Amino acid sequence: MIRPSRLAAFLGGVLSSVFTIPLAHVDHQSLTGHMVQHLILMTVAAPLLLLGQPGIILRYSLPRPLSDRLSAHVGQWTIHKLMRFFARPALCWFAGTFCVILWHIPAVFALGRRSAGWHQFELATFLAGGLLFWRPVVRHWQSATKQARWFIPLYLFLATLPCDALSAFLTFCGRVVYSVYESGPRLFDNAALQDQEFAGSLMWVWVTFAYLVPAVTSIIQRLSVRNPAADGSNL
């Protein structure tokens, strides 16, 4: 049976992903719109989808014959092996970070604006990078080990560093990095440089809180767990 909280998280992830679709028009007129789109995919949709455990929901949602057929063709051993491989923290951290940095290199950024197909591929990589990045966090968050207590804050803190560097550069470099926003139509009357500064500031604040909240929550949650053995010794 699917837990209501798990289903709610999964539906929240799906809805937030769908919400980014109308932002595609804004994305081409404002760097801030682009930033909101990729931040929602990577820091809202991705962790919610993982908290919903989509594999379990898919198993119970599909008709039983189809679910059995997929399991027979793919094989449980292959699935578990792939899941273990993509759960490696170093790989997941690198995938999420690399995705953010890569798509904000001016030449690669321009490629994502070249056609609708490239733009959809860019969004897909943002979501995939977010799923990989948050997978170790969700897995360790649900663990009760002492290692998990300190893994999440360290993992998330290290992830803020490249994002902070990118957002600081966009905010303080003093020039328009992406020329497409200088020549094309703009969503607001703000100059392209002002839009870029706001986008960089938004990323800075958003990522800080998106990573800080689960890190602090994890520390408080783990430290508040009392040792049953210690409690019994005090009786």
C-alpha positions in Angstrom: 0.0 0.0 0.0 1.2 3.5 -0.9 1.6 5.9 2.1 -0.3 9.2 1.7 2.8 11.2 2.6 4.8 9.4 -0.1 2.1 9.9 -2.7 1.8 13.6 -1.7 5.5 14.1 -2.1 5.5 12.3 -5.5 2.6 14.4 -6.8 4.3 17.6 -5.5 7.3 16.7 -7.5 5.3 16.0 -10.6 3.3 19.2 -10.3 6.4 21.4 -9.7 8.0 19.8 -12.7 4.9 20.6 -14.8 4.9 24.2 -13.4 8.2 24.9 -15.1 6.7 24.3 -18.6 4.9 27.7 -18.9 8.2 29.3 -17.7 9.8 28.4 -21.0 8.6 31.6 -22.6 9.9 33.6 -19.7 13.1 31.8 -19.8 14.0 33.2 -23.2 13.3 36.8 -22.1 14.8 36.9 -18.6 17.8 35.2 -16.9 15.8 35.4 -13.7 13.0 33.3 -15.4 15.7 30.8 -16.5 17.1 30.7 -12.9 13.6 30.1 -11.4 13.0 27.3 -13.9 16.2 25.3 -13.2 16.0 26.0 -9.4 12.5 24.5 -9.2 13.6 21.4 -11.1 16.7 20.8 -9.1 15.8 21.8 -5.6 12.0 21.3 -5.4 10.8 18.7 -8.0 13.8 16.4 -7.7 13.8 15.9 -3.9 10.1 15.6 -3.8 10.1 12.9 -6.4 12.7 11.0 -4.5 10.9 11.3 -1.2 7.8 9.9 -3.0 9.9 6.8 -4.0 8.7 6.7 -7.6 9.7 3.0 -8.0 7.2 1.9 -5.4 4.5 4.1 -6.8 5.1 2.9 -10.3 5.0 -0.7 -9.2 1.6 -0.3 -7.5 0.2 2.0 -10.2 0.8 -0.2 -13.2 -1.4 -3.2 -13.9 -0.1 -6.3 -12.3 0.6 -8.1 -15.6 2.6 -5.1 -17.0 4.5 -4.7 -13.7 5.5 -8.4 -13.7 6.5 -8.2 -17.3 8.7 -5.2 -16.8 10.4 -6.9 -13.8 11.0 -10.0 -15.8 12.5 -8.2 -18.8 14.7 -5.8 -16.8 15.6 -8.0 -14.0 15.8 -7.2 -10.3 19.5 -7.8 -10.2 20.2 -5.2 -12.9 17.9 -2.6 -11.2 19.6 -3.0 -7.8 23.1 -2.9 -9.4 22.2 0.4 -11.2 20.7 1.9 -8.1 23.8 1.1 -6.1 26.0 2.6 -8.7 24.1 5.8 -9.0 23.8 6.2 -5.2 27.6 6.9 -4.9 27.8 10.3 -3.1 30.8 11.5 -5.1 29.2 10.7 -8.4 25.9 12.2 -7.4 27.6 15.4 -6.1 29.6 15.8 -9.3 26.6 15.2 -11.5 24.5 17.8 -9.9 27.3 20.4 -9.7 28.6 19.7 -13.2 25.1 20.1 -14.6 24.7 23.6 -13.0 28.1 24.8 -14.1 28.1 23.4 -17.6 24.8 24.9 -18.6 25.9 28.4 -17.4 29.0 28.5 -19.6 28.1 31.1 -22.2 28.7 28.9 -25.2 26.6 26.0 -23.7 24.0 28.4 -22.5 23.6 29.7 -26.1 23.2 26.1 -27.3 20.2 25.7 -25.0 18.6 28.7 -26.7 19.3 27.4 -30.2 16.1 25.3 -30.5 13.2 23.9 -28.5 14.8 20.5 -28.6 18.0 21.6 -27.0 16.1 23.6 -24.5 14.0 20.5 -23.5 17.3 18.5 -23.2 18.7 21.2 -20.9 15.7 21.0 -18.6 15.8 17.2 -18.7 19.5 17.3 -17.6 18.6 19.7 -14.8 16.0 17.3 -13.5 18.2 14.3 -13.9 21.1 16.1 -12.2 18.8 17.1 -9.3 17.6 13.5 -8.9 21.1 12.2 -8.7 22.3 15.0 -6.4 19.5 14.5 -3.9 19.5 10.7 -3.9 22.3 10.3 -1.3 20.7 13.0 0.9 17.3 11.3 0.9 18.8 7.9 1.5 21.0 9.0 4.4 18.2 11.2 5.8 16.0 8.1 6.1 18.9 6.3 7.9 19.4 6.2 11.6 23.1 5.7 11.6 25.6 8.1 13.2 27.3 8.5 9.8 24.1 9.8 8.3 23.9 12.5 11.0 27.0 14.3 9.7 27.0 13.2 6.1 24.1 15.5 5.0 25.4 18.8 6.3 28.9 18.2 4.9 27.5 17.0 1.5 25.2 20.0 1.2 27.8 22.5 2.4 30.3 21.4 -0.2 27.6 21.7 -2.9 26.9 25.3 -2.0 30.5 26.4 -2.9 30.4 26.1 -6.7 26.8 27.5 -6.7 27.9 30.4 -4.6 30.9 31.1 -6.9 28.6 31.1 -10.0 25.9 33.3 -8.4 28.5 35.7 -7.0 30.1 36.0 -10.5 26.7 36.7 -12.1 25.9 39.3 -9.4 29.2 41.2 -9.2 31.0 40.8 -12.6 29.6 44.1 -13.9 28.9 43.0 -17.4 26.2 41.0 -19.3 27.5 37.4 -19.5 24.7 36.1 -21.9 24.4 38.4 -24.9 21.0 36.9 -25.9 19.4 38.9 -23.2 20.9 42.2 -24.5 19.5 41.9 -28.1 16.3 39.9 -27.5 13.0 41.0 -26.0 12.9 41.4 -22.2 10.2 40.4 -19.9 10.5 43.6 -17.7 11.9 47.0 -18.3 15.0 46.2 -16.3 18.2 46.3 -18.2 19.9 43.0 -19.0 22.6 43.6 -16.4 20.1 44.3 -13.7 18.2 41.2 -14.6 21.4 39.2 -14.4 22.3 40.7 -11.0 18.9 39.8 -9.7 19.1 36.2 -11.1 22.5 35.8 -9.4 21.2 37.1 -6.1 18.2 34.8 -6.4 20.3 31.8 -7.0 22.6 32.7 -4.1 19.8 33.0 -1.6 17.6 30.1 -2.9 20.4 27.6 -3.0 21.6 28.7 0.5 18.2 28.1 2.0 17.5 25.0 -0.1 20.6 23.3 1.2 20.7 24.9 4.7 17.2 23.9 5.8 17.7 20.1 5.3 21.2 20.3 6.7 20.1 22.0 9.9 17.0 19.9 10.2 19.1 16.7 9.9 21.5 17.8 12.7 18.6 18.8 15.0 16.7 15.5 14.2 19.7 13.3 14.8 20.9 15.1 18.0 17.4 14.9 19.4 17.3 11.1 19.1 17.9 9.7 22.6 19.9 6.5 23.0 17.5 3.9 24.4 20.4 2.1 26.2 21.4 5.3 27.9 17.8 5.9 29.0 17.6 2.4 30.4 20.7 2.9 32.5 19.2 6.0 34.1 16.2 4.2 35.4 
